[in-house]
Amino acid sequence: MRMWIDSNTKRYVPVDEDLVIGIVVDKRTEDYRLDVRGPSYGVLSALSFEGATKRNKPKLEIGSLVYCRVSNSYRDAESELSCLSLTYKKGWMTGQAVFGELEGGHMIETSIG
């Protein structure tokens, strides 16, 4: 059963399998916190990239933009994010992965209302 509520909040609420662009706001030993412009930050594990290992994982800096998917969303907690594709298996180091850090270009923030 699927349910939704229409409201006038005009604020993004993460849902499982959404594709999002997040901004790295904090980096810890094993994960990153990303601002996905939702009610709370999302958490992205450093091992949630195709082919990443404890010795060989992306090194994202604060302010980096990351294209990822919402793997688990929670109403009152941080969503879990992932850069693992369910269908496309190219490693993050090849530069051919679907998800990962976005380099070059510009990000423009716009209103949805």
C-alpha positions in Angstrom: 0.0 0.0 0.0 1.4 3.4 -1.0 0.3 6.6 0.7 1.3 10.2 0.3 0.2 13.5 1.7 0.1 16.7 -0.4 1.1 19.8 1.5 2.3 23.3 1.1 5.7 22.7 2.8 7.6 22.9 -0.5 10.5 21.0 1.1 12.2 18.0 -0.3 11.7 14.8 1.7 14.0 11.9 0.7 12.4 8.7 -0.5 14.1 5.3 -1.1 15.8 5.1 -4.5 15.6 8.9 -5.2 18.6 10.2 -7.1 20.1 13.2 -5.4 23.0 15.6 -5.5 24.4 16.2 -2.1 27.0 18.7 -0.8 29.6 17.3 1.6 29.3 19.2 4.9 31.2 16.9 7.2 33.8 14.1 6.7 34.5 11.4 9.2 36.8 8.4 9.2 34.3 6.0 7.6 31.6 8.2 6.1 30.5 11.6 5.0 27.5 13.7 5.8 25.8 15.3 2.8 23.3 18.1 2.6 20.6 16.9 0.2 18.3 19.9 1.1 16.0 17.6 3.1 14.9 17.9 6.7 18.1 16.2 7.8 21.5 15.3 6.3 22.2 12.1 4.6 25.1 9.7 5.5 27.3 8.3 2.7 29.7 5.5 3.7 33.2 5.8 2.2 32.7 2.1 1.1 29.5 2.8 -0.8 31.3 3.4 -4.1 31.7 0.7 -6.7 35.1 -1.0 -6.1 35.9 0.9 -3.0 37.9 -0.8 -0.3 39.3 0.3 3.1 42.6 1.0 1.4 41.2 2.4 -1.8 38.3 4.7 -1.3 37.3 8.2 -2.6 38.6 11.2 -0.6 35.9 13.8 -0.8 36.4 17.3 0.6 33.9 19.5 2.3 31.9 21.4 -0.4 32.3 18.5 -2.9 29.1 17.7 -4.9 28.2 14.0 -5.0 25.6 12.4 -7.3 24.1 9.4 -5.3 20.9 7.6 -4.5 18.9 7.3 -1.3 19.3 3.7 -0.2 17.2 4.0 3.0 15.2 7.0 4.0 13.9 7.6 7.6 11.3 10.0 8.7 13.1 11.2 11.8 16.8 10.3 11.2 19.5 10.8 8.6 18.9 9.0 5.3 21.4 6.5 4.1 23.0 7.3 0.7 24.9 5.1 -1.7 27.0 5.5 -4.8 26.4 1.8 -5.7 24.4 1.3 -8.9 21.9 -1.6 -8.9 22.5 -2.3 -12.6 25.8 -0.6 -13.8 29.0 -2.0 -12.3 31.8 0.3 -13.3 34.3 1.2 -10.6 34.5 4.8 -9.2 38.2 5.0 -10.2 37.5 4.5 -13.9 35.5 7.7 -14.1 32.7 5.7 -15.8 30.6 5.0 -12.7 27.0 6.3 -12.7 27.3 7.8 -9.2 30.1 9.6 -7.5 31.7 13.0 -7.1 30.7 15.6 -9.7 33.7 17.6 -11.1 33.6 20.7 -13.2 30.5 22.7 -14.1 28.3 24.8 -11.8 25.6 24.1 -9.3 22.7 26.5 -9.3 20.1 26.5 -6.6 16.6 27.3 -7.6 13.2 27.6 -5.8 10.6 24.9 -6.4 7.7 27.3 -5.6 
